[in-house]
Amino acid sequence: MYPEMIINPFFLLLLLLLPLISFLVSKKLISRRDLQIPPGPYQWPVVGNIFQLGKLPHHTIARLARAHGPLISLKLGSKLLVVGSSPAAAREILKTHDRALSGRFVRPEFKTRADEYDDQWSRMRSVGRSELFSGKAIESQATLWSEKIDEMVEDLRATEGSVVEIEEKAYVVTLNILGNLIFSGDLVGFDGKGLHGEGLHGEMRGLIRGFADLDLTPNLTDLFPVLGDWDLFGMNNKFREVFKRMLATWDGIVSDRRKQGRRSSGGSSRRDLLDTLIGRGLTNDLINPFVLELFSAGLVSATSTITWALAELVKNREIMQNLLDELEKELGQDNVKQSDLPRLPYLDACIKETMRLHPPAPLLLPHRALESCNVMGYNIPEDTIVTVNVWALGRDPSIWDDPLSFNPERFLVSGLDYKGNDYKYLPFGSGRRMCPGQPMAAKVVPLILGTLIHLFDWSLPGDMDPADLDMEEKNSITLVKEKHLCLVPKIRKQLEV
């Protein structure tokens, strides 16, 4: 679950503490045979398999699954991690034992009282589903989405012929869509300015990435709970500082809204998500981490999917032309609208194929076993970390023909969707912990990508050969390109007014 392990003072001190830690946890270390837990690689004393995961743990775990089977176990310090890497294992984890394995992990900085947190969080997720992600809510958002995408188009038109970073453009439009749904206002501009004119564009983007990296960085007390509340190396303090700086972006909005009641500016009577959360009596201690989760998960996953899709299309010009032909035939001079999406199956197939090869969360979000249960004949003890390697599912040659090739046509005939009912294709997960933003992402991402392809021709800078485009991955809160995708836009069609 941790993306990168390097020798630093953290691990040097860990080595010095090995005798003490070994004594403290020795009574909890029971052999794999005695527990009848899933098989896996040799576990080193105390540290377990931490140093084996590497920078891309979904790659490592896929290799281990080929050696040990579709359900494997690893030790991260004193924590047991169980990962499923086949459709059968995914079904057991996400459906058969969904209730028993549906616990969530919450950083201590976000907790109020433990006995009330899960109930309050469930209430907020329910509000999010009804206010943001329901069919009625999504239909009502069509005009807003179009306005924000039009702003992106105007910015790209002004930079025609110049090199642009695709992730940056997708980031701004997606962040402002979410910002308007949650707070009724843009948080950043394409000019690099923030909500109040400050240069928050690059800062907030960096803070979200920093939050993601910290959330996936090993913390000694996460791996060895016996150390209690010791914040060795200041990991918790670093996390609080990043969260505080991100909170400053919208904290003033929340405070003003509490003082003034429902939003009074702009003449709009539409309630946003913040109105609803405040109206239900939720405190800032609950609202702030919920908003942060919406931004960190929804924003990064949408921007990375758009970036990966455009990269694959630039590398595969024949597929790009097929998509252009569909857009030309169905839309002509019109812009892509939400109501057009059912008539664009090839666009949908391109995005589904992108998410097969580059799933937003390659190991999904980790679940916690609320109670012991039996999965595929193995014991899963209470408090075990449990997840599914959907990256491995998407590249399994026993499931997919030529799995490493970008081939959207496979989705034109497969009938697969994003709803998590077929356990060989789970980009948004499945079951009660499935990503609640799936209905919105399935609309917003094709709208943005379809607009970029329909209105602009894209080329690589200089004389770069598309075959040489770097497609290496970096594991953050979602799977992103290690190197930014930089392309040159050329206007194909004028924006209809």
C-alpha positions, -999 to 999 in steps of 0.1 A, spaced: 0 0 0 30 23 4 45 35 -29 81 41 -21 105 27 5 139 44 6 167 43 32 163 74 54 165 83 91 131 67 96 144 33 87 178 38 103 160 45 136 137 15 129 167 -7 127 179 6 161 145 0 176 142 -36 162 150 -53 195 124 -33 214 98 -35 187 105 -72 183 98 -78 220 66 -57 219 51 -75 190 65 -110 194 34 -123 211 13 -111 182 33 -127 154 17 -160 147 27 -182 118 8 -182 85 2 -219 89 -13 -216 124 -36 -188 113 -44 -205 79 -42 -171 63 -36 -167 25 -1 -177 12 25 -151 3 63 -143 2 86 -148 32 79 -122 59 110 -107 76 109 -104 113 93 -72 126 93 -53 92 75 -81 73 73 -74 35 76 -36 37 109 -34 17 95 -57 -11 67 -34 -23 88 -9 -41 76 23 -59 47 6 -77 32 -19 -52 4 -29 -76 31 -42 -100 49 -61 -72 17 -76 -58 7 -87 -93 40 -106 -96 36 -121 -62 0 -133 -71 14 -151 -101 37 -170 -78 15 -176 -48 -21 -175 -61 -50 -151 -65 -53 -143 -28 -21 -134 -10 -11 -120 23 18 -97 32 29 -81 65 34 -44 68 51 -42 102 25 -57 125 -4 -51 100 -17 -79 78 -25 -70 42 -46 -94 21 -50 -87 -17 -72 -104 -42 -60 -105 -79 -86 -125 -97 -124 -120 -105 -132 -148 -80 -112 -132 -52 -127 -98 -60 -162 -113 -58 -155 -128 -24 -141 -96 -10 -165 -71 -25 -197 -91 -26 -198 -123 -6 -181 -108 24 -188 -72 17 -203 -64 51 -175 -81 71 -148 -64 50 -163 -29 46 -145 -11 75 -127 21 66 -95 36 78 -96 72 92 -65 92 101 -66 103 137 -65 140 127 -100 136 112 -116 117 140 -140 132 166 -153 105 188 -148 70 175 -183 59 184 -199 86 163 -175 89 134 -187 61 112 -224 71 116 -217 107 107 -195 97 78 -223 75 64 -247 104 67 -224 127 47 -218 101 20 -256 98 17 -259 135 13 -231 135 -13 -249 108 -33 -282 126 -33 -269 161 -38 -240 155 -62 -242 120 -77 -279 111 -82 -294 110 -116 -315 141 -109 -285 160 -95 -263 151 -125 -290 162 -149 -293 195 -132 -255 201 -134 -254 200 -173 -253 238 -177 -226 243 -151 -204 216 -167 -208 232 -201 -199 266 -188 -167 254 -171 -157 233 -201 -162 264 -224 -138 284 -202 -112 257 -207 -118 258 -245 -114 296 -245 -81 293 -226 -68 267 -251 -78 288 -280 -57 317 -266 -27 294 -263 -30 277 -298 3 266 -311 20 268 -276 29 238 -255 3 231 -228 3 207 -199 -28 186 -203 -31 176 -167 -31 213 -157 -60 222 -179 -80 191 -168 -72 199 -132 -86 235 -134 -118 226 -151 -125 196 -128 -117 216 -97 -140 244 -106 -168 220 -114 -165 205 -80 -159 240 -64 -192 253 -78 -211 222 -68 -198 224 -32 -192 261 -27 -210 278 -56 -177 294 -69 -145 288 -88 -115 280 -66 -88 286 -93 -85 302 -127 -67 293 -158 -47 325 -152 -32 308 -121 -52 330 -96 -72 316 -68 -107 324 -54 -96 357 -38 -70 366 -65 -41 349 -48 -19 326 -68 -34 295 -53 -36 275 -86 -2 258 -84 -2 258 -46 -34 240 -42 -25 215 -69 8 209 -51 -10 206 -18 -34 180 -31 -5 160 -44 14 165 -11 -17 153 8 -18 122 -14 19 114 -10 17 119 28 -14 97 30 6 69 13 39 74 32 46 49 59 41 61 94 58 41 121 27 42 144 5 30 115 28 -1 110 34 -6 147 3 4 168 21 -8 200 41 25 198 9 43 207 7 80 200 44 86 194 47 108 163 82 97 154 96 118 125 67 142 127 45 125 101 13 135 118 25 171 122 33 172 85 -1 159 76 -18 185 98 2 213 82 -7 202 47 -44 199 57 -43 233 73 -29 249 42 -55 232 20 -83 242 44 -73 278 41 -86 277 5 -122 273 16 -123 279 53 -134 315 48 -163 303 27 -175 279 53 -173 305 81 -191 332 61 -218 308 51 -224 299 88 -227 336 97 -249 346 67 -270 315 62 -278 304 27 -257 319 0 -271 354 -8 -249 366 -37 -255 361 -74 -293 359 -71 -293 321 -72 -316 301 -50 -299 267 -57 -286 251 -26 -250 238 -29 -235 209 -9 -222 232 18 -257 246 24 -270 211 29 -242 200 52 -245 231 74 -283 227 73 -280 192 87 -260 205 117 -227 190 107 -196 206 123 -165 218 105 -145 189 119 -167 166 99 -173 188 68 -136 196 61 -123 161 58 -153 152 37 -147 181 13 -110 171 12 -119 136 2 -142 148 -26 -114 170 -40 -85 146 -35 -103 115 -49 -126 130 -75 -102 157 -88 -70 136 -91 -88 105 -106 -106 126 -132 -76 146 -143 -54 115 -145 -79 95 -166 -83 124 -191 -45 127 -193 -40 89 -198 -67 88 -224 -53 116 -244 -18 101 -242 -31 68 -255 -50 85 -283 -19 105 -294 1 73 -295 -26 54 -314 -35 77 -343 -58 52 -360 -79 50 -328 -78 88 -326 -92 91 -361 -120 66 -353 -130 88 -324 -129 119 -346 -150 102 -372 -177 94 -346 -177 130 -332 -179 145 -367 -207 122 -377 -228 126 -346 -221 163 -337 -210 181 -368 -203 217 -357 -220 213 -323 -202 212 -290 -203 180 -269 -232 181 -245 -243 158 -217 -273 147 -238 -250 137 -266 -231 110 -246 -255 81 -253 -248 86 -291 -210 84 -286 -202 47 -279 -167 49 -292 -158 78 -269 -172 57 -240 -152 27 -251 -120 48 -253 -125 59 -216 -133 24 -205 -102 10 -222 -81 38 -206 -94 28 -171 -87 -8 -178 -50 -1 -185 -47 28 -161 -73 24 -133 -76 55 -111 -70 35 -79 -49 4 -89 -54 -12 -54 -87 5 -47 -91 21 -13 -82 -3 15 -109 -20 35 -106 -31 71 -120 -65 83 -147 -56 109 -147 -93 119 -129 -125 111 -142 -143 80 -133 -171 56 -123 -161 20 -116 -187 -6 -108 -212 22 -84 -189 41 -89 -171 74 -90 -133 73 -85 -120 109 -103 -90 123 -86 -57 115 -68 -71 84 -63 -46 56 -81 -61 25 -81 -48 -10 -83 -58 -47 -56 -53 -73 -77 -40 -102 -46 -31 -121 -37 -68 -123 -73 -77 -132 -71 -53 -162 -39 -68 -175 -46 -105 -170 -41 -124 -202 -65 -151 -190 -93 -125 -190 -84 -101 -219 -70 -108 -254 -38 -89 -260 -42 -71 -226 -13 -46 -230 -27 -31 -262 -50 -1 -262 -81 -15 -280 -114 3 -273 -132 -20 -297 -132 -47 -270 -157 -25 -250 -181 -21 -280 -191 -57 -278 -184 -67 -242 -213 -49 -225 -191 -41 -195 -200 -10 -175 -187 9 -145 -213 -4 -120 -191 -31 -104 -213 -61 -113 -186 -79 -134 -156 -86 -112 -130 -86 -140 -136 -48 -146 -137 -27 -114 -123 8 -120 -146 23 -94 -147 -8 -71 -179 -26 -61 -202 -31 -32 -209 -7 -3 -175 9 -5 -177 15 -43 -167 51 -53 -199 72 -49 -187 96 -76 -189 71 -104 -221 84 -120 -206 119 -122 -172 108 -134 -188 87 -161 -203 119 -175 -177 146 -168 -147 127 -181 -161 119 -216 -175 155 -218 -140 170 -213 -122 144 -234 -147 146 -262 -145 184 -263 -107 183 -264 -107 159 -293 -136 174 -312 -124 210 -312 -86 206 -313 -59 187 -331 -31 176 -308 5 170 -315 37 164 -295 62 192 -292 90 194 -318 95 163 -340 88 139 -312 76 105 -324 43 94 -307 58 59 -303 84 75 -280 59 90 -257 67 81 -221 39 60 -205 56 53 -171 34 54 -140 37 71 -107 17 58 -77 0 86 -57 -35 88 -43 -43 76 -79 -23 63 -108 -7 92 -127 18 96 -155 53 99 -141 61 126 -167 36 154 -175 18 151 -208 27 182 -228 10 187 -262 4 215 -287 -33 223 -296 -45 235 -330 -81 247 -334 -102 223 -355 -136 239 -349 -148 272 -335 -168 272 -303 -205 276 -311 -220 307 -294 
